[in-house]
Amino acid sequence: MDHQSFSQFLERCTFPTADAEVVCAVSGGADSSALLILAVAAGCSVRAVHVDHRLRPGSSEEAEVVEALASSLGAGFEAVTAPVETGPNLEERAREARYSALPEGALIGHTADDQAETVLLNLLRGAGVAGLAGMRRDARRPMLSLRRSETQQICDLAGHTPLSDPSNQDMSFLRNRVRHEVLPLLADLAGRDVVPLLCRTADVCRDAEVLLGRVAADIDATDVRALATLAPEEMRWAVRGWVEENTGRPPDLAAVLRILKVVTGKSPATDIAGGFNVRRKSDRLHIEGPRG
């Protein structure tokens, strides 16, 4: 493989320095296959990990395709099984199972198109600044500035035919409807490609989130008396940051408002997502849980 052929893509990516050891999550589709190809082209020491949820007949054969690609690139390979039952919230449950099965710090093949979809999905859920910031531009997502169409180009350059996931056409999944219906409609209304606009919005909101986080970091969100002296917006952001730090997930606005009732003494305690409970004891907020 001529690594120089991929320089135009690598210059917009944030892969680690050459010889760094990385793990790439590779499902076999164009995005994750491009992730693997570019990681090798960047000079990293790469191991591909394929997670099989056993959701489709013959899914084990997909691992063989990924293994063949990894072998052709001189990368390592590992197959992991993380079965997920069909049913409600399948996307979310599969994502959680996949991330739990992957080694910590594994690289993910998210693109700018994924970012735009995430911003719209979070908007539909009523998200605030943090949700509109989309996915973090961190070390785990080196291709967040590339387009989905470019990942197919990368596969073509490598002489690789990626797998096609039939679930990407399943309109029962909200993300697929946003991808195939909402984004094209918005592009038609705007008369232009809206993905760069949505990604720019995410970057602006991310900057705002960072600045607000710095302000909140100086506030002891467990001190009820101190919280009572703050402006409402400061109180909400301080509580939000405290909950995320202690539970690993940002609370929605409804949960924050319920917690503020605990702060003001209007409620003794409240349940929040993930099975956690927030209660007030001796003018201090405490998080307990998660509950079974």
N, C-alpha and C positions, 0 to 999 in steps of 0.2 A: 504494500500500500504506500503510495506517494504522499507522505505527510504534508508536503508543501501545498498540495491541492486543497487542503482544509484551512490554510492560513487566513483566508478571508472571513471564515466563520469563527475561528479561534480568537481573532483580535477583538471580537465582541463578546467573548465568553470570559468566565472568571475561574478557570480550572487552576488547581494548585500548581506549584512550580514543578518542573521536570524531575522525575525520579520519586516524587511523592507517592506514597501508597494510598490508593483510593478504592472504594467499593462503589460500584454502579448498580442501581436497581434497574434491571432490564426485563421488561415484560415480553419484548419481542416486536413491539410496534415500532413505527418510524421514529418517534421521539426518543424512546429509551435506547433504541439501537444506535441512533445518532449520538446520544450521550456516550455510549461505550466507544464508538469509533473516534469521537473527538478527544476523549480522555486518553486513549492510546496515542493519537496524533500529537497530543500535548506533551507526550513523553512521560506520562505518569505510569506507575506500576499498578496495573488494574486487575481487579477481580470482579467479575459480573455475578450478581446474585439474582436468580429468578424465583419468584414466589408464586406458587400454584395454589389457587383458592378452590380448585376442584369444582368449579361452577359449570364447566362445559365438558361434554364428552371429548375425550382425546386431548385434554388440556396438558397432559404430560408430554405430548409431542411438541408443544410450544417450547418447553425447556430444552428439547433436543436442538431446536433451531437456534436458540440463544447460545447453547453450548458450542454449536458449530461456528457461529460468528465469533465467539470469544476465542476459540481455538485458532481460527484463521488470522486473528489479530495478535495472537501471542499473549492473550489475557487469560487469567485464571477463571474458574467457573464453579459455582455452587448452586444446587437446586434445593429450595426449601418448600415444604408443604404447610400451608396455613388454611385449612378448610373453612369455608363460610357457608352457612345454610342460606338458601333463598328465603325471601320474606321482606318485611318492611325495612326501610333504611339500609338497603343492601349496599349502596355506594359507600355510605359512611362506615358501615361495619367492615366492609372489605378493605377500606383505606386504613382503618385502625389495626386490622389484623396484619396488613402488609407492613405497616410501619413498625409494629411490634416484632415482626419476624426479621426485619432488616437489621443489620449491624448499626450501631450508633454512628451517626455521621455519614451514612450512605448517601451518595449523590443521586438526585432525582432529575428526570428529564423534563421538567416543566419549561414551557416556552412563554413568549409574550402573549400568545393567544390564550393560554391557560390563565395567565394573569388577568386578562380582560374579562374572561368568563367569571373568574372568581370575584372581581369587583362587582359585576352585575348581580351575581348570585347573592353576595353579601348585601347589596343595595335592596334586593327583593326581600331579604330577611329583616330589613330595618336596621342595618348596621350603622354605626357612627364612624368617626374618623378612623379608628383602628381597623374596622372591617373594610372600609374603602381603601385602606392602604394595601389591601391584598396580601400577597405572599411576600415575605421578606427576601430582599436580595442578599442572601447569605451564601456561605460556602457550599451549602447543600444544593443550590440551584444555579449552577454555572451557566445555563443556557437561557436564562430568563429574558435576554435581549434578542434572542433568535425567534423567527417566525416558524409556525408549524410547517408551512410549505418548504422551508429551508431544510428541515430535518429529512424530508424525502429526498431533496437534492443531495444531501450528505450521504444517505444510503446508496443513492445511484452512483455517486463518485466512488464509493467503496465497493461497488459491484454486488451489493447486498439487497435482497428482496425482503422487506420487513413483513411481519405478520399483520393481518387485518383483524381487529377485534370487533366481532359483530355487535357487542354491547354498545359500541360507540354510535350505533344507529338506532338504539332503542329509545323511542320518544317517551317512555315512561319515566326516564331519568331527567330531572330538571336541567342538569348541566347540558345534556344533549339538545334539549329544546332551545336553550340559550345559544348554543353553538350553531345550530342549524336553522333556527327561526328568528331569534331576537337580534343577534348580531348582524345578519344580512339585512334585516329590516331597518336597523339603525343606520347601517351604511348607506342604504337606499335613501333614507330620509335626510341624512347629512350630506349626501353626495360625495362621500369620501370614506376611506378605510378608517373605522373608529377605534380599532385596536390600539394604535399608538396614542390616541387621545385618552383612552381609559388607563393605559399604562402610565401616562404622564400624570393623570389624576392620582393614581396609586402612589407615585413617587412623592408628590406634593403632600398627600395625606400622611405618608410615612415620616416625612420631615416634621410635620406638625405633631405626630404621635411621639416622636423622639423628644422634641422640645417639651411637650406636656409631661412626658415621663420624668424628665429631669426636675421639673417643678415639683411633681408629686413625690419624688424620691426624698425630698427634705421634710415630708409630712409624716408624722407617726399616725397611720390610719387606724391603729388600734386604740388610740387615746380619744375617747368619746368627747371629753371636754375640749380638746384641741380641735377636733373636727367641727364642733359647734360654732367655733369662731370664724370658720372659713366661709367664703362665698359659695353658693350652691354648686357652681361648676367646678370649683376646686375640690369640694367635698366629694362630688361624684367621681372625678378622675382619680383622687387619692384612693377611694374605696375600690375602684375598678382595678387599679394597679396592685393593690394589696391582695385582692382575691386571686388575680392571675398568678402572682408570685407564689401563692400558697397552694393553689389547686392545679396549676399548669394549664388553665384555660381561662380566657377572658369572659367575664359575666356579661349577659345582655343587659339592656337598660332596665328592664322590668326587675331583674334581680338586684341591680344597684339600688333602685328606688325602694325595694323591700328592705334592703339592708339599712338604708337611711332611716326607715321607720324604727329599726332597732336602735340606731344611733340616738334618735330623738326620744326614745322610750315609749313610742306608740305601739311597739310590738316587742315581745321578749326574745324572739328568735325567728329565723326564717330558713327554709331549705333553698338551696341553689343547685345548679346543674352538677352532675357527677356524683350525686349522693352526699354532698357536703351540707353542713348546717352552720349558720352564723348566729351566734348569740352574744348577749351582753352580760358580763360579770364584773362587778366592782368598777364600773366606768371604763371597762376595757372590752374590745371586741375580740372574739375568739372564733376560729374556724375548727369545726370538728367533722370527722368522717374520713373517707366516704362510708356511708352506711350500706350494709349488705341488704 
